[in-house]
Amino acid sequence: MEIKLILFSSERCSVCHALKIKVEELAKEFKTQFEEISIDENPEVAANRLILSAPVVLLEIDGKEVNRWAGVFSISEIESFLRRIL
């Protein structure tokens, strides 16, 4: 089973920079892959995933989106979800 946390971020988003560190820590704790995608540098990737603003965190399992967190959310929400499904 391939599990990946994907952070969609923006250079202008200060929350994104702080969130990146926390999502990377979660990925290590749960032994998942981590990827950061800039919506500024990769607008077509963001558009294909229906990402309109940052930050957004996607959870993929075997290449399929299982959940997403967007706008105002806490890292503990992601952690709780990961604990339930893993």
Jmol script that loads the backbone (N, CA, C; Angstrom):
load data "model"
ATOM      1  N   MET A   1       0.857  -1.174   0.000  1.00  0.00           N
ATOM      2  CA  MET A   1       0.000   0.000   0.000  1.00  0.00           C
ATOM      3  C   MET A   1       0.903   1.237   0.000  1.00  0.00           C
ATOM      4  N   GLU A   2       0.688   2.112  -0.976  1.00  0.00           N
ATOM      5  CA  GLU A   2       1.460   3.356  -1.076  1.00  0.00           C
ATOM      6  C   GLU A   2       0.619   4.510  -0.534  1.00  0.00           C
ATOM      7  N   ILE A   3       1.129   5.152   0.513  1.00  0.00           N
ATOM      8  CA  ILE A   3       0.410   6.252   1.157  1.00  0.00           C
ATOM      9  C   ILE A   3       1.229   7.518   0.990  1.00  0.00           C
ATOM     10  N   LYS A   4       0.548   8.597   0.573  1.00  0.00           N
ATOM     11  CA  LYS A   4       1.263   9.849   0.317  1.00  0.00           C
ATOM     12  C   LYS A   4       0.460  11.034   0.830  1.00  0.00           C
ATOM     13  N   LEU A   5       1.149  11.939   1.516  1.00  0.00           N
ATOM     14  CA  LEU A   5       0.586  13.233   1.898  1.00  0.00           C
ATOM     15  C   LEU A   5       1.130  14.260   0.920  1.00  0.00           C
ATOM     16  N   ILE A   6       0.237  15.018   0.302  1.00  0.00           N
ATOM     17  CA  ILE A   6       0.634  16.028  -0.678  1.00  0.00           C
ATOM     18  C   ILE A   6       0.180  17.391  -0.181  1.00  0.00           C
ATOM     19  N   LEU A   7       1.127  18.297  -0.038  1.00  0.00           N
ATOM     20  CA  LEU A   7       0.829  19.668   0.379  1.00  0.00           C
ATOM     21  C   LEU A   7       0.859  20.565  -0.844  1.00  0.00           C
ATOM     22  N   PHE A   8      -0.259  21.201  -1.146  1.00  0.00           N
ATOM     23  CA  PHE A   8      -0.308  22.227  -2.187  1.00  0.00           C
ATOM     24  C   PHE A   8      -0.106  23.559  -1.486  1.00  0.00           C
ATOM     25  N   SER A   9       0.936  24.272  -1.896  1.00  0.00           N
ATOM     26  CA  SER A   9       1.311  25.504  -1.212  1.00  0.00           C
ATOM     27  C   SER A   9       1.534  26.625  -2.215  1.00  0.00           C
ATOM     28  N   SER A  10       1.761  27.812  -1.670  1.00  0.00           N
ATOM     29  CA  SER A  10       2.037  29.000  -2.470  1.00  0.00           C
ATOM     30  C   SER A  10       3.169  29.768  -1.799  1.00  0.00           C
ATOM     31  N   GLU A  11       3.994  30.397  -2.598  1.00  0.00           N
ATOM     32  CA  GLU A  11       5.103  31.193  -2.058  1.00  0.00           C
ATOM     33  C   GLU A  11       4.600  32.304  -1.141  1.00  0.00           C
ATOM     34  N   ARG A  12       3.434  32.854  -1.444  1.00  0.00           N
ATOM     35  CA  ARG A  12       2.890  33.986  -0.679  1.00  0.00           C
ATOM     36  C   ARG A  12       2.139  33.555   0.579  1.00  0.00           C
ATOM     37  N   CYS A  13       2.081  32.276   0.824  1.00  0.00           N
ATOM     38  CA  CYS A  13       1.285  31.727   1.931  1.00  0.00           C
ATOM     39  C   CYS A  13       2.188  31.404   3.122  1.00  0.00           C
ATOM     40  N   SER A  14       2.162  32.262   4.140  1.00  0.00           N
ATOM     41  CA  SER A  14       3.010  32.024   5.320  1.00  0.00           C
ATOM     42  C   SER A  14       2.550  30.791   6.099  1.00  0.00           C
ATOM     43  N   VAL A  15       1.261  30.534   6.102  1.00  0.00           N
ATOM     44  CA  VAL A  15       0.736  29.344   6.776  1.00  0.00           C
ATOM     45  C   VAL A  15       1.289  28.080   6.110  1.00  0.00           C
ATOM     46  N   CYS A  16       1.427  28.124   4.792  1.00  0.00           N
ATOM     47  CA  CYS A  16       1.944  26.967   4.047  1.00  0.00           C
ATOM     48  C   CYS A  16       3.348  26.598   4.500  1.00  0.00           C
ATOM     49  N   HIS A  17       4.176  27.602   4.728  1.00  0.00           N
ATOM     50  CA  HIS A  17       5.562  27.351   5.131  1.00  0.00           C
ATOM     51  C   HIS A  17       5.611  26.665   6.495  1.00  0.00           C
ATOM     52  N   ALA A  18       4.796  27.110   7.432  1.00  0.00           N
ATOM     53  CA  ALA A  18       4.742  26.490   8.760  1.00  0.00           C
ATOM     54  C   ALA A  18       4.123  25.094   8.682  1.00  0.00           C
ATOM     55  N   LEU A  19       3.114  24.957   7.852  1.00  0.00           N
ATOM     56  CA  LEU A  19       2.416  23.684   7.711  1.00  0.00           C
ATOM     57  C   LEU A  19       3.314  22.615   7.091  1.00  0.00           C
ATOM     58  N   LYS A  20       4.182  23.024   6.184  1.00  0.00           N
ATOM     59  CA  LYS A  20       5.074  22.065   5.519  1.00  0.00           C
ATOM     60  C   LYS A  20       5.875  21.266   6.542  1.00  0.00           C
ATOM     61  N   ILE A  21       6.436  21.942   7.520  1.00  0.00           N
ATOM     62  CA  ILE A  21       7.244  21.276   8.543  1.00  0.00           C
ATOM     63  C   ILE A  21       6.405  20.244   9.295  1.00  0.00           C
ATOM     64  N   LYS A  22       5.179  20.622   9.649  1.00  0.00           N
ATOM     65  CA  LYS A  22       4.314  19.728  10.418  1.00  0.00           C
ATOM     66  C   LYS A  22       3.857  18.523   9.594  1.00  0.00           C
ATOM     67  N   VAL A  23       3.547  18.749   8.316  1.00  0.00           N
ATOM     68  CA  VAL A  23       3.111  17.638   7.460  1.00  0.00           C
ATOM     69  C   VAL A  23       4.280  16.684   7.202  1.00  0.00           C
ATOM     70  N   GLU A  24       5.473  17.234   7.024  1.00  0.00           N
ATOM     71  CA  GLU A  24       6.660  16.385   6.864  1.00  0.00           C
ATOM     72  C   GLU A  24       6.877  15.514   8.103  1.00  0.00           C
ATOM     73  N   GLU A  25       6.686  16.089   9.283  1.00  0.00           N
ATOM     74  CA  GLU A  25       6.828  15.326  10.530  1.00  0.00           C
ATOM     75  C   GLU A  25       5.794  14.203  10.608  1.00  0.00           C
ATOM     76  N   LEU A  26       4.549  14.502  10.208  1.00  0.00           N
ATOM     77  CA  LEU A  26       3.509  13.469  10.192  1.00  0.00           C
ATOM     78  C   LEU A  26       3.871  12.350   9.228  1.00  0.00           C
ATOM     79  N   ALA A  27       4.366  12.719   8.059  1.00  0.00           N
ATOM     80  CA  ALA A  27       4.748  11.723   7.055  1.00  0.00           C
ATOM     81  C   ALA A  27       5.819  10.787   7.610  1.00  0.00           C
ATOM     82  N   LYS A  28       6.773  11.345   8.326  1.00  0.00           N
ATOM     83  CA  LYS A  28       7.821  10.508   8.936  1.00  0.00           C
ATOM     84  C   LYS A  28       7.232   9.605  10.017  1.00  0.00           C
ATOM     85  N   GLU A  29       6.381  10.181  10.866  1.00  0.00           N
ATOM     86  CA  GLU A  29       5.787   9.415  11.967  1.00  0.00           C
ATOM     87  C   GLU A  29       4.973   8.231  11.456  1.00  0.00           C
ATOM     88  N   PHE A  30       4.203   8.456  10.386  1.00  0.00           N
ATOM     89  CA  PHE A  30       3.328   7.411   9.858  1.00  0.00           C
ATOM     90  C   PHE A  30       3.957   6.646   8.698  1.00  0.00           C
ATOM     91  N   LYS A  31       5.232   6.938   8.439  1.00  0.00           N
ATOM     92  CA  LYS A  31       5.987   6.257   7.380  1.00  0.00           C
ATOM     93  C   LYS A  31       5.278   6.339   6.032  1.00  0.00           C
ATOM     94  N   THR A  32       4.852   7.553   5.700  1.00  0.00           N
ATOM     95  CA  THR A  32       4.217   7.807   4.409  1.00  0.00           C
ATOM     96  C   THR A  32       5.134   8.680   3.566  1.00  0.00           C
ATOM     97  N   GLN A  33       4.849   8.745   2.282  1.00  0.00           N
ATOM     98  CA  GLN A  33       5.591   9.635   1.405  1.00  0.00           C
ATOM     99  C   GLN A  33       5.062  11.050   1.589  1.00  0.00           C
ATOM    100  N   PHE A  34       5.905  12.029   1.273  1.00  0.00           N
ATOM    101  CA  PHE A  34       5.510  13.435   1.343  1.00  0.00           C
ATOM    102  C   PHE A  34       5.913  14.117   0.048  1.00  0.00           C
ATOM    103  N   GLU A  35       5.023  14.963  -0.443  1.00  0.00           N
ATOM    104  CA  GLU A  35       5.321  15.753  -1.635  1.00  0.00           C
ATOM    105  C   GLU A  35       4.725  17.143  -1.447  1.00  0.00           C
ATOM    106  N   GLU A  36       5.473  18.154  -1.853  1.00  0.00           N
ATOM    107  CA  GLU A  36       4.957  19.523  -1.849  1.00  0.00           C
ATOM    108  C   GLU A  36       4.855  19.981  -3.293  1.00  0.00           C
ATOM    109  N   ILE A  37       3.712  20.562  -3.635  1.00  0.00           N
ATOM    110  CA  ILE A  37       3.492  21.077  -4.982  1.00  0.00           C
ATOM    111  C   ILE A  37       3.111  22.543  -4.867  1.00  0.00           C
ATOM    112  N   SER A  38       3.861  23.386  -5.549  1.00  0.00           N
ATOM    113  CA  SER A  38       3.574  24.820  -5.564  1.00  0.00           C
ATOM    114  C   SER A  38       2.480  25.104  -6.587  1.00  0.00           C
ATOM    115  N   ILE A  39       1.400  25.742  -6.134  1.00  0.00           N
ATOM    116  CA  ILE A  39       0.341  26.087  -7.082  1.00  0.00           C
ATOM    117  C   ILE A  39       0.771  27.247  -7.979  1.00  0.00           C
ATOM    118  N   ASP A  40       1.804  27.992  -7.555  1.00  0.00           N
ATOM    119  CA  ASP A  40       2.336  29.078  -8.381  1.00  0.00           C
ATOM    120  C   ASP A  40       3.124  28.513  -9.561  1.00  0.00           C
ATOM    121  N   GLU A  41       3.941  27.506  -9.293  1.00  0.00           N
ATOM    122  CA  GLU A  41       4.801  26.918 -10.318  1.00  0.00           C
ATOM    123  C   GLU A  41       4.111  25.819 -11.119  1.00  0.00           C
ATOM    124  N   ASN A  42       3.065  25.240 -10.574  1.00  0.00           N
ATOM    125  CA  ASN A  42       2.363  24.121 -11.218  1.00  0.00           C
ATOM    126  C   ASN A  42       0.854  24.351 -11.250  1.00  0.00           C
ATOM    127  N   PRO A  43       0.407  25.443 -11.869  1.00  0.00           N
ATOM    128  CA  PRO A  43      -1.033  25.736 -11.851  1.00  0.00           C
ATOM    129  C   PRO A  43      -1.881  24.668 -12.537  1.00  0.00           C
ATOM    130  N   GLU A  44      -1.316  23.996 -13.552  1.00  0.00           N
ATOM    131  CA  GLU A  44      -2.085  22.966 -14.256  1.00  0.00           C
ATOM    132  C   GLU A  44      -2.314  21.741 -13.371  1.00  0.00           C
ATOM    133  N   VAL A  45      -1.324  21.402 -12.551  1.00  0.00           N
ATOM    134  CA  VAL A  45      -1.480  20.276 -11.620  1.00  0.00           C
ATOM    135  C   VAL A  45      -2.545  20.619 -10.583  1.00  0.00           C
ATOM    136  N   ALA A  46      -2.473  21.841 -10.061  1.00  0.00           N
ATOM    137  CA  ALA A  46      -3.466  22.291  -9.082  1.00  0.00           C
ATOM    138  C   ALA A  46      -4.867  22.294  -9.694  1.00  0.00           C
ATOM    139  N   ALA A  47      -4.980  22.799 -10.915  1.00  0.00           N
ATOM    140  CA  ALA A  47      -6.289  22.857 -11.577  1.00  0.00           C
ATOM    141  C   ALA A  47      -6.852  21.456 -11.805  1.00  0.00           C
ATOM    142  N   ASN A  48      -6.004  20.524 -12.202  1.00  0.00           N
ATOM    143  CA  ASN A  48      -6.454  19.145 -12.429  1.00  0.00           C
ATOM    144  C   ASN A  48      -6.959  18.486 -11.151  1.00  0.00           C
ATOM    145  N   ARG A  49      -6.454  18.935 -10.012  1.00  0.00           N
ATOM    146  CA  ARG A  49      -6.875  18.394  -8.713  1.00  0.00           C
ATOM    147  C   ARG A  49      -7.959  19.255  -8.061  1.00  0.00           C
ATOM    148  N   LEU A  50      -8.419  20.272  -8.785  1.00  0.00           N
ATOM    149  CA  LEU A  50      -9.435  21.205  -8.285  1.00  0.00           C
ATOM    150  C   LEU A  50      -8.966  21.948  -7.039  1.00  0.00           C
ATOM    151  N   ILE A  51      -7.676  22.322  -7.030  1.00  0.00           N
ATOM    152  CA  ILE A  51      -7.091  23.110  -5.949  1.00  0.00           C
ATOM    153  C   ILE A  51      -7.156  24.570  -6.370  1.00  0.00           C
ATOM    154  N   LEU A  52      -7.914  25.383  -5.653  1.00  0.00           N
ATOM    155  CA  LEU A  52      -8.106  26.779  -6.028  1.00  0.00           C
ATOM    156  C   LEU A  52      -7.289  27.740  -5.185  1.00  0.00           C
ATOM    157  N   SER A  53      -6.879  27.305  -3.997  1.00  0.00           N
ATOM    158  CA  SER A  53      -6.088  28.162  -3.113  1.00  0.00           C
ATOM    159  C   SER A  53      -5.238  27.277  -2.209  1.00  0.00           C
ATOM    160  N   ALA A  54      -4.348  27.898  -1.488  1.00  0.00           N
ATOM    161  CA  ALA A  54      -3.455  27.158  -0.594  1.00  0.00           C
ATOM    162  C   ALA A  54      -3.667  27.644   0.835  1.00  0.00           C
ATOM    163  N   PRO A  55      -3.438  26.801   1.810  1.00  0.00           N
ATOM    164  CA  PRO A  55      -2.917  25.442   1.728  1.00  0.00           C
ATOM    165  C   PRO A  55      -4.014  24.393   1.554  1.00  0.00           C
ATOM    166  N   VAL A  56      -3.631  23.298   0.917  1.00  0.00           N
ATOM    167  CA  VAL A  56      -4.472  22.113   0.805  1.00  0.00           C
ATOM    168  C   VAL A  56      -3.560  20.909   1.017  1.00  0.00           C
ATOM    169  N   VAL A  57      -4.017  19.973   1.824  1.00  0.00           N
ATOM    170  CA  VAL A  57      -3.287  18.721   2.013  1.00  0.00           C
ATOM    171  C   VAL A  57      -4.179  17.594   1.508  1.00  0.00           C
ATOM    172  N   LEU A  58      -3.619  16.779   0.617  1.00  0.00           N
ATOM    173  CA  LEU A  58      -4.321  15.602   0.115  1.00  0.00           C
ATOM    174  C   LEU A  58      -3.695  14.360   0.720  1.00  0.00           C
ATOM    175  N   LEU A  59      -4.525  13.377   0.992  1.00  0.00           N
ATOM    176  CA  LEU A  59      -4.050  12.059   1.388  1.00  0.00           C
ATOM    177  C   LEU A  59      -4.414  11.102   0.268  1.00  0.00           C
ATOM    178  N   GLU A  60      -3.387  10.462  -0.295  1.00  0.00           N
ATOM    179  CA  GLU A  60      -3.600   9.473  -1.344  1.00  0.00           C
ATOM    180  C   GLU A  60      -3.175   8.102  -0.848  1.00  0.00           C
ATOM    181  N   ILE A  61      -3.956   7.106  -1.208  1.00  0.00           N
ATOM    182  CA  ILE A  61      -3.582   5.717  -0.969  1.00  0.00           C
ATOM    183  C   ILE A  61      -3.653   5.011  -2.310  1.00  0.00           C
ATOM    184  N   ASP A  62      -2.524   4.437  -2.694  1.00  0.00           N
ATOM    185  CA  ASP A  62      -2.398   3.770  -3.989  1.00  0.00           C
ATOM    186  C   ASP A  62      -2.854   4.665  -5.140  1.00  0.00           C
ATOM    187  N   GLY A  63      -2.480   5.947  -5.062  1.00  0.00           N
ATOM    188  CA  GLY A  63      -2.759   6.887  -6.145  1.00  0.00           C
ATOM    189  C   GLY A  63      -4.162   7.465  -6.171  1.00  0.00           C
ATOM    190  N   LYS A  64      -4.998   7.094  -5.218  1.00  0.00           N
ATOM    191  CA  LYS A  64      -6.374   7.601  -5.173  1.00  0.00           C
ATOM    192  C   LYS A  64      -6.545   8.520  -3.973  1.00  0.00           C
ATOM    193  N   GLU A  65      -7.194   9.662  -4.216  1.00  0.00           N
ATOM    194  CA  GLU A  65      -7.443  10.605  -3.124  1.00  0.00           C
ATOM    195  C   GLU A  65      -8.432  10.002  -2.139  1.00  0.00           C
ATOM    196  N   VAL A  66      -8.028   9.989  -0.861  1.00  0.00           N
ATOM    197  CA  VAL A  66      -8.862   9.443   0.205  1.00  0.00           C
ATOM    198  C   VAL A  66      -9.499  10.567   1.015  1.00  0.00           C
ATOM    199  N   ASN A  67      -8.743  11.659   1.192  1.00  0.00           N
ATOM    200  CA  ASN A  67      -9.261  12.802   1.943  1.00  0.00           C
ATOM    201  C   ASN A  67      -8.468  14.037   1.564  1.00  0.00           C
ATOM    202  N   ARG A  68      -9.063  15.203   1.859  1.00  0.00           N
ATOM    203  CA  ARG A  68      -8.359  16.468   1.670  1.00  0.00           C
ATOM    204  C   ARG A  68      -8.755  17.429   2.768  1.00  0.00           C
ATOM    205  N   TRP A  69      -7.791  18.264   3.128  1.00  0.00           N
ATOM    206  CA  TRP A  69      -7.999  19.313   4.116  1.00  0.00           C
ATOM    207  C   TRP A  69      -7.634  20.619   3.439  1.00  0.00           C
ATOM    208  N   ALA A  70      -8.533  21.602   3.516  1.00  0.00           N
ATOM    209  CA  ALA A  70      -8.302  22.876   2.832  1.00  0.00           C
ATOM    210  C   ALA A  70      -8.741  24.028   3.726  1.00  0.00           C
ATOM    211  N   GLY A  71      -8.105  25.171   3.488  1.00  0.00           N
ATOM    212  CA  GLY A  71      -8.469  26.369   4.241  1.00  0.00           C
ATOM    213  C   GLY A  71      -8.004  26.289   5.680  1.00  0.00           C
ATOM    214  N   VAL A  72      -8.943  26.434   6.598  1.00  0.00           N
ATOM    215  CA  VAL A  72      -8.612  26.423   8.027  1.00  0.00           C
ATOM    216  C   VAL A  72      -8.788  25.001   8.562  1.00  0.00           C
ATOM    217  N   PHE A  73      -7.676  24.399   8.962  1.00  0.00           N
ATOM    218  CA  PHE A  73      -7.704  23.067   9.554  1.00  0.00           C
ATOM    219  C   PHE A  73      -6.483  22.936  10.458  1.00  0.00           C
ATOM    220  N   SER A  74      -6.534  21.957  11.333  1.00  0.00           N
ATOM    221  CA  SER A  74      -5.394  21.749  12.235  1.00  0.00           C
ATOM    222  C   SER A  74      -4.662  20.474  11.840  1.00  0.00           C
ATOM    223  N   ILE A  75      -3.402  20.433  12.165  1.00  0.00           N
ATOM    224  CA  ILE A  75      -2.594  19.248  11.877  1.00  0.00           C
ATOM    225  C   ILE A  75      -3.126  18.045  12.645  1.00  0.00           C
ATOM    226  N   SER A  76      -3.767  18.294  13.786  1.00  0.00           N
ATOM    227  CA  SER A  76      -4.324  17.187  14.578  1.00  0.00           C
ATOM    228  C   SER A  76      -5.480  16.498  13.851  1.00  0.00           C
ATOM    229  N   GLU A  77      -6.192  17.218  12.987  1.00  0.00           N
ATOM    230  CA  GLU A  77      -7.252  16.593  12.188  1.00  0.00           C
ATOM    231  C   GLU A  77      -6.659  15.546  11.250  1.00  0.00           C
ATOM    232  N   ILE A  78      -5.548  15.892  10.624  1.00  0.00           N
ATOM    233  CA  ILE A  78      -4.878  14.959   9.713  1.00  0.00           C
ATOM    234  C   ILE A  78      -4.348  13.770  10.505  1.00  0.00           C
ATOM    235  N   GLU A  79      -3.724  14.059  11.638  1.00  0.00           N
ATOM    236  CA  GLU A  79      -3.162  13.000  12.480  1.00  0.00           C
ATOM    237  C   GLU A  79      -4.250  12.031  12.942  1.00  0.00           C
ATOM    238  N   SER A  80      -5.381  12.547  13.383  1.00  0.00           N
ATOM    239  CA  SER A  80      -6.489  11.694  13.838  1.00  0.00           C
ATOM    240  C   SER A  80      -6.994  10.804  12.712  1.00  0.00           C
ATOM    241  N   PHE A  81      -7.115  11.374  11.526  1.00  0.00           N
ATOM    242  CA  PHE A  81      -7.580  10.604  10.375  1.00  0.00           C
ATOM    243  C   PHE A  81      -6.592   9.482  10.055  1.00  0.00           C
ATOM    244  N   LEU A  82      -5.298   9.814  10.046  1.00  0.00           N
ATOM    245  CA  LEU A  82      -4.277   8.802   9.763  1.00  0.00           C
ATOM    246  C   LEU A  82      -4.316   7.681  10.798  1.00  0.00           C
ATOM    247  N   ARG A  83      -4.508   8.025  12.058  1.00  0.00           N
ATOM    248  CA  ARG A  83      -4.564   7.002  13.115  1.00  0.00           C
ATOM    249  C   ARG A  83      -5.764   6.069  12.913  1.00  0.00           C
ATOM    250  N   ARG A  84      -6.876   6.622  12.444  1.00  0.00           N
ATOM    251  CA  ARG A  84      -8.082   5.805  12.228  1.00  0.00           C
ATOM    252  C   ARG A  84      -7.904   4.825  11.072  1.00  0.00           C
ATOM    253  N   ILE A  85      -7.249   5.265  10.007  1.00  0.00           N
ATOM    254  CA  ILE A  85      -7.206   4.411   8.815  1.00  0.00           C
ATOM    255  C   ILE A  85      -5.962   3.531   8.720  1.00  0.00           C
ATOM    256  N   LEU A  86      -4.924   3.861   9.496  1.00  0.00           N
ATOM    257  CA  LEU A  86      -3.684   3.068   9.377  1.00  0.00           C
ATOM    258  C   LEU A  86      -3.503   2.114  10.534  1.00  0.00           C
TER     259      LEU A  86
END
end "model"
wireframe off; spacefill off
backbone 0.3
color backbone group
